[in-house]
Amino acid sequence: MTKKLYLIDSNILITAKNKYYQFVRVPEFWEWLNKLIDQGDIKIPIEILKELTDGKDELKDWITKKRQTVLLDEPIVSVDAILEKGYEISMQSITDSEFETLSRDVFLIEYAYHDINNRVIVSNEISKPSKTGINSKIPDVCDRLRIKCIDIYGLIEILDFRTTEY
């Protein structure tokens, strides 16, 4: 059985840092992620990584240290299928500005589309099936493309995060 590769959306780490798993409060969470990254279970595409290194905080420092190990270093094949089948729009029908708005999500989904049986997207976006076109949410696009998409709690459950017992 092939091991799953979890592709992390920036909102997973940003929300963890800001709310639920702050570095100072739950360092075990970040140690757990370090372990998963070192094992090759978690990767972040360059387009998403850029967003995480824009700030000047603990998250930027942490991700910068893990950059070489966490980076998904693969070429983009084609975003056309993602736009047409996932967002139900054509590349020709959207403006450069609209594509810029979508681009990070499209790239994240495209990397998972390479191997839908063995890649899982991890995102905190909430499904809104009524939103279509460029307003589509990651879980809904993944559903249309048959890509598994989970949130942070799904990742925690599947990969068995636990805090140290006191």
Beta strands, then each sheet from edge to edge (+ up, - down):
strand 1: 5-8
strand 2: 42-45
strand 3: 71-72
strand 4: 119-122
strand 5: 148-150
sheet 1: 3+ 2+ 1+ 4+ 5+
end
